[in-house]
Amino acid sequence: MGTHRRPKPPSRARIATLGVAAGAVSLIPTQSQAAPKPTVDEVRKQVEKLYEEATGPTEEYNGVLEKQKKLQREVDSAQDRLARKQQEFNELREQLGPLAAEQYRSGAIDSSVQLFLSSDPDDFLERAEVLGRTSARQAEALRAMQGKQRELAQERADATERLKALAETRTKAKEKKDAVQAKLTEARKLLNSLTAAQRASMQAAQERDDAAAGVSDSAASYNGPASGRAKTALDFAYAQLGKPYEWGSTGPNSYDCSGLVGASWRTAGVSLPRTVKEMYDAGRKVSRSDMQPGDIIYWYNDSQHNGMYVGNGKAIHAPRTGKNIEIVPVDSMPFFAASRP
């Protein structure tokens, strides 16, 4: 019969250790404990970050929309050509009807049928003429129909490819749009988490910061050193001061950054591409020290945000959602480059 040992009672040291561990566990917050709400300043910084993160996809969306418009025009043109080719083909087929009936009465096989069954239509036509089985008039009509059939097939294939590219571009545009909307929705949720008093406090803080930085969205007339077309463009831009930023907009009631630049220069008779990236690629680059009023300024990089230099170290731009077109110091954002239309 075996001997059973009684378990030793825990030592005082072990009891003390377990007590400390239990105390430590009780200090860990449970899932039911709500996370502390962000302060007004934290919300403001998060909202600013979200709006800034939305500017890149906004310009990408603008670019995709421009591509979509171009593809739509190409699709419309291809479909018009296809319809014309189909009509020409139908007319030729009607003209061949009497020829086919004539051959049927004479007991010959319809040349158009033989043509379409032949693996080499050109070779068939040559042999048919040599054998006297079809007249020169018939051969000419069949060759014309064969040519139209080839053109019709090519136009149909071309239209199909362009329609496919358009569908892919529309899908991409939706993805870019959703990315922007997600950022803006998140920003709105943060703002809605504040009380009315907190929102007023945040607005007041923003206005104080803008005033300290020399930012202004008050309507004013341009009275700087620009001349010629640059002055015309800046006169227009200044007339938009105080109008809201709206992503994807080119006016007249609201603008995004590249929308404002493009609309301003368009009044001066200069046609610019739609997006920040396209404007940067198309423009003649100038150094910061050589900038003149009307030149396009790019902040952050070559594809995110732009505005127009007005002189005296300041620029006009459409900033971001929630703000209006304003005058800012060039150094209010990281300067990247400048170009001249």
C-alpha positions as CSV (number, residue, x, y, z in Angstrom):
1,M,0.0,0.0,0.0
2,G,1.5,3.3,-1.2
3,T,2.2,6.3,1.0
4,H,0.2,9.5,0.2
5,R,2.0,12.8,0.9
6,R,0.0,15.8,1.9
7,P,0.6,18.9,-0.3
8,K,2.7,21.5,1.5
9,P,0.8,24.7,2.4
10,P,2.0,27.8,0.3
11,S,4.7,29.8,1.9
12,R,4.2,33.3,3.1
13,A,6.4,34.6,0.3
14,R,4.3,32.8,-2.4
15,I,1.1,34.2,-0.8
16,A,2.5,37.7,-1.0
17,T,3.6,37.2,-4.6
18,L,0.1,36.0,-5.6
19,G,-1.4,38.9,-3.8
20,V,0.7,41.4,-5.8
21,A,-0.1,39.6,-9.0
22,A,-3.8,39.8,-8.3
23,G,-3.5,43.5,-7.5
24,A,-1.7,44.1,-10.8
25,V,-4.4,42.2,-12.7
26,S,-7.1,44.4,-11.1
27,L,-5.4,47.5,-12.4
28,I,-5.7,46.4,-16.1
29,P,-8.7,48.2,-17.6
30,T,-11.6,46.0,-18.7
31,Q,-13.2,46.1,-22.1
32,S,-16.2,47.8,-20.5
33,Q,-14.1,50.8,-19.6
34,A,-14.6,53.5,-22.2
35,A,-11.5,55.1,-23.8
36,P,-11.1,58.7,-22.8
37,K,-12.5,61.1,-25.4
38,P,-10.0,63.1,-27.4
39,T,-9.6,66.8,-26.5
40,V,-10.7,69.5,-28.8
41,D,-7.1,70.1,-29.9
42,E,-6.6,66.4,-30.6
43,V,-9.8,66.3,-32.7
44,R,-8.6,69.4,-34.6
45,K,-5.3,67.8,-35.4
46,Q,-6.9,64.5,-36.5
47,V,-9.4,66.3,-38.7
48,E,-6.6,68.3,-40.3
49,K,-4.6,65.1,-41.0
50,L,-7.7,63.4,-42.5
51,Y,-8.4,66.4,-44.8
52,E,-4.7,66.5,-45.9
53,E,-4.8,62.7,-46.5
54,A,-7.8,63.2,-48.7
55,T,-6.1,65.7,-51.1
56,G,-3.9,63.0,-52.8
57,P,-6.9,60.7,-53.7
58,T,-8.9,63.8,-54.7
59,E,-6.3,64.7,-57.4
60,E,-6.1,61.0,-58.5
61,Y,-9.9,61.0,-58.8
62,N,-9.8,64.1,-60.9
63,G,-7.2,62.4,-63.2
64,V,-9.3,59.3,-63.6
65,L,-12.4,61.4,-64.4
66,E,-10.5,63.2,-67.1
67,K,-9.4,59.8,-68.6
68,Q,-13.0,58.6,-68.3
69,K,-14.2,61.6,-70.3
70,K,-11.6,61.0,-73.0
71,L,-12.5,57.3,-73.2
72,Q,-16.2,58.2,-73.4
73,R,-15.5,60.5,-76.4
74,E,-13.5,57.7,-78.0
75,V,-16.3,55.2,-77.4
76,D,-18.9,57.5,-78.8
77,S,-16.8,58.1,-81.9
78,A,-16.1,54.3,-82.3
79,Q,-19.8,53.5,-82.0
80,D,-20.6,56.2,-84.6
81,R,-18.0,54.7,-87.0
82,L,-19.4,51.2,-86.3
83,A,-22.9,52.4,-87.2
84,R,-21.7,54.0,-90.4
85,K,-19.8,50.9,-91.5
86,Q,-22.8,48.7,-90.7
87,Q,-25.0,50.9,-92.8
88,E,-22.5,50.8,-95.7
89,F,-22.3,47.0,-95.4
90,N,-26.0,46.7,-95.4
91,E,-26.3,48.8,-98.5
92,L,-23.7,46.7,-100.4
93,R,-25.5,43.5,-99.4
94,E,-28.7,44.9,-100.8
95,Q,-26.9,45.8,-104.0
96,L,-25.6,42.2,-104.3
97,G,-29.1,40.8,-104.0
98,P,-30.0,41.0,-107.7
99,L,-26.6,39.5,-108.6
100,A,-27.2,36.5,-106.4
101,A,-30.7,36.0,-107.8
102,E,-29.3,36.1,-111.4
103,Q,-26.7,33.4,-110.6
104,Y,-29.4,31.3,-108.9
105,R,-31.5,31.3,-112.0
106,S,-28.5,30.3,-114.1
107,G,-27.8,27.4,-111.8
108,A,-24.5,28.7,-110.5
109,I,-23.6,28.8,-106.8
110,D,-24.1,32.3,-105.3
111,S,-20.6,33.9,-105.5
112,S,-21.2,35.8,-102.2
113,V,-21.9,32.4,-100.5
114,Q,-18.7,30.9,-102.0
115,L,-16.8,34.0,-101.0
116,F,-17.8,33.7,-97.4
117,L,-17.1,30.0,-97.4
118,S,-13.7,30.4,-98.9
119,S,-10.6,30.3,-96.7
120,D,-8.9,32.8,-99.0
121,P,-11.5,35.3,-100.4
122,D,-9.0,37.1,-102.6
123,D,-7.8,33.9,-104.2
124,F,-11.4,32.8,-104.8
125,L,-12.2,36.1,-106.6
126,E,-9.2,35.8,-108.8
127,R,-10.0,32.1,-109.8
128,A,-13.7,33.0,-110.4
129,E,-12.8,35.7,-112.8
130,V,-10.3,33.5,-114.7
131,L,-13.0,30.8,-115.0
132,G,-15.6,33.3,-116.1
133,R,-17.9,32.3,-113.3
134,T,-18.4,35.8,-112.2
135,S,-18.4,39.1,-114.1
136,A,-16.1,42.0,-113.4
137,R,-19.0,43.9,-112.0
138,Q,-19.9,41.1,-109.6
139,A,-16.2,40.7,-108.6
140,E,-16.0,44.4,-107.9
141,A,-19.2,44.4,-105.8
142,L,-18.0,41.3,-103.8
143,R,-14.6,42.8,-103.2
144,A,-16.2,46.0,-101.9
145,M,-18.5,43.9,-99.6
146,Q,-15.5,41.9,-98.4
147,G,-13.6,45.1,-97.6
148,K,-16.6,46.6,-95.7
149,Q,-16.9,43.3,-93.8
150,R,-13.3,43.6,-92.7
151,E,-13.7,47.2,-91.7
152,L,-16.9,46.4,-89.8
153,A,-15.1,43.6,-87.9
154,Q,-12.2,46.0,-87.0
155,E,-14.6,48.8,-85.9
156,R,-16.5,46.3,-83.7
157,A,-13.3,45.0,-82.1
158,D,-12.1,48.6,-81.5
159,A,-15.4,49.7,-79.9
160,T,-15.3,46.6,-77.7
161,E,-11.8,47.4,-76.4
162,R,-12.7,51.0,-75.7
163,L,-15.8,50.0,-73.9
164,K,-13.7,47.6,-71.7
165,A,-11.2,50.3,-70.9
166,L,-14.1,52.7,-70.0
167,A,-15.6,50.1,-67.7
168,E,-12.2,49.6,-65.9
169,T,-11.7,53.4,-65.6
170,R,-15.2,53.8,-64.1
171,T,-14.3,51.1,-61.5
172,K,-11.1,52.9,-60.7
173,A,-12.9,56.2,-60.3
174,K,-15.3,54.7,-57.8
175,E,-12.4,53.3,-55.8
176,K,-10.7,56.8,-55.6
177,K,-14.0,58.4,-54.8
178,D,-14.7,55.9,-52.0
179,A,-11.2,56.6,-50.6
180,V,-11.9,60.3,-50.4
181,Q,-15.4,59.8,-49.0
182,A,-14.0,57.5,-46.3
183,K,-11.6,60.2,-45.1
184,L,-14.2,62.9,-45.1
185,T,-16.7,60.7,-43.3
186,E,-14.2,60.0,-40.6
187,A,-13.5,63.7,-40.2
188,R,-17.2,64.5,-39.9
189,K,-17.6,61.8,-37.3
190,L,-14.8,63.3,-35.2
191,L,-16.4,66.8,-35.6
192,N,-19.8,65.5,-34.6
193,S,-18.3,64.0,-31.5
194,L,-17.8,67.5,-30.2
195,T,-20.4,69.6,-28.5
196,A,-21.5,72.9,-30.0
197,A,-19.3,74.8,-27.6
198,Q,-16.3,72.7,-28.4
199,R,-16.8,73.2,-32.1
200,A,-17.0,76.9,-31.6
201,S,-13.8,76.8,-29.5
202,M,-12.1,74.9,-32.3
203,Q,-13.3,77.4,-34.9
204,A,-12.0,80.3,-32.8
205,A,-8.6,78.6,-32.4
206,Q,-8.4,78.0,-36.2
207,E,-9.2,81.7,-36.9
208,R,-6.6,82.8,-34.4
209,D,-4.0,80.6,-36.0
210,D,-4.9,81.8,-39.5
211,A,-4.7,85.4,-38.4
212,A,-1.3,84.8,-36.8
213,A,0.0,83.1,-40.0
214,G,-1.3,85.9,-42.2
215,V,-4.1,83.8,-43.8
216,S,-7.2,85.6,-45.1
217,D,-10.3,84.6,-47.0
218,S,-11.9,88.0,-47.1
219,A,-13.0,89.1,-50.5
220,A,-10.5,91.6,-52.0
221,S,-9.3,92.9,-55.4
222,Y,-5.8,92.0,-56.6
223,N,-3.5,95.0,-56.4
224,G,-0.1,93.3,-56.7
225,P,2.6,93.6,-59.4
226,A,1.2,91.1,-61.9
227,S,0.4,92.3,-65.5
228,G,-1.0,90.9,-68.7
229,R,-2.5,87.5,-68.6
230,A,-1.2,86.7,-65.1
231,K,-3.1,89.7,-63.8
232,T,-6.3,88.6,-65.6
233,A,-5.9,85.1,-63.9
234,L,-5.3,86.6,-60.5
235,D,-8.1,89.1,-60.8
236,F,-10.4,86.0,-61.3
237,A,-8.9,84.1,-58.5
238,Y,-9.3,87.0,-56.0
239,A,-12.9,87.3,-57.1
240,Q,-13.4,83.7,-55.7
241,L,-12.0,84.5,-52.2
242,G,-14.4,83.2,-49.6
243,K,-16.0,80.5,-51.8
244,P,-15.8,77.0,-50.3
245,Y,-13.4,74.3,-51.3
246,E,-15.2,71.3,-52.7
247,W,-13.3,68.2,-53.9
248,G,-13.7,67.5,-57.6
249,S,-15.2,71.0,-58.3
250,T,-14.1,73.5,-61.0
251,G,-16.6,76.3,-60.2
252,P,-18.3,78.5,-60.4
253,N,-19.6,78.2,-56.8
254,S,-16.8,76.1,-55.3
255,Y,-13.4,74.7,-56.3
256,D,-10.7,72.2,-55.5
257,C,-7.1,73.4,-55.7
258,S,-6.4,72.5,-59.3
259,G,-9.9,73.5,-60.3
260,L,-9.3,77.1,-59.1
261,V,-5.9,77.3,-60.9
262,G,-7.3,76.0,-64.1
263,A,-10.4,78.2,-64.0
264,S,-8.3,81.3,-63.2
265,W,-5.9,80.8,-66.1
266,R,-8.7,79.9,-68.5
267,T,-10.2,83.4,-68.1
268,A,-6.8,84.6,-69.4
269,G,-7.1,82.4,-72.5
270,V,-4.7,79.7,-71.2
271,S,-6.0,76.1,-71.2
272,L,-4.3,74.0,-68.5
273,P,-4.7,70.3,-67.8
274,R,-7.1,69.3,-65.0
275,T,-4.9,67.8,-62.3
276,V,-2.0,69.0,-60.1
277,K,0.3,66.3,-61.6
278,E,-0.6,67.2,-65.2
279,M,-0.1,70.9,-64.5
280,Y,3.3,70.2,-63.0
281,D,4.3,68.0,-65.9
282,A,3.1,70.5,-68.5
283,G,4.4,73.7,-67.0
284,R,7.8,75.4,-67.5
285,K,9.6,75.1,-64.2
286,V,10.9,78.2,-62.4
287,S,13.0,78.5,-59.3
288,R,11.5,79.9,-56.2
289,S,13.7,83.0,-56.4
290,D,12.5,83.7,-60.0
291,M,8.7,83.3,-59.2
292,Q,6.4,85.9,-60.7
293,P,2.8,86.6,-59.8
294,G,0.5,84.0,-61.6
295,D,3.1,81.2,-61.4
296,I,1.7,77.9,-60.1
297,I,3.0,76.8,-56.7
298,Y,3.2,73.1,-55.7
299,W,3.2,72.1,-52.1
300,Y,4.3,68.8,-50.6
301,N,5.0,67.1,-53.9
302,D,4.2,67.2,-57.6
303,S,0.7,65.7,-57.4
304,Q,-1.0,66.7,-54.1
305,H,-1.8,70.4,-53.8
306,N,-1.3,73.7,-55.8
307,G,-2.1,77.4,-55.9
308,M,-1.0,80.6,-57.5
309,Y,1.7,83.0,-56.4
310,V,0.4,86.5,-55.9
311,G,3.6,88.3,-55.0
312,N,5.2,89.4,-51.7
313,G,5.7,85.9,-50.5
314,K,2.0,85.0,-50.6
315,A,-0.2,82.7,-52.6
316,I,-3.9,82.1,-53.3
317,H,-5.4,78.6,-53.1
318,A,-8.4,76.4,-52.4
319,P,-7.2,74.7,-49.2
320,R,-9.3,71.7,-48.2
321,T,-12.8,70.6,-47.2
322,G,-14.2,72.8,-44.5
323,K,-12.3,75.9,-45.6
324,N,-12.7,78.6,-48.1
325,I,-10.4,80.0,-50.9
326,E,-7.8,82.0,-49.1
327,I,-4.5,84.0,-49.3
328,V,-1.7,82.3,-47.4
329,P,2.1,82.7,-47.0
330,V,4.0,80.5,-49.4
331,D,5.7,78.9,-46.4
332,S,2.4,77.9,-44.8
333,M,3.0,74.5,-46.3
334,P,6.1,72.7,-47.5
335,F,7.1,74.3,-50.8
336,F,7.9,71.8,-53.5
337,A,8.2,73.6,-56.9
338,A,6.8,76.3,-59.2
339,S,5.9,76.4,-62.8
340,R,4.8,79.0,-65.3
341,P,1.9,78.4,-67.7
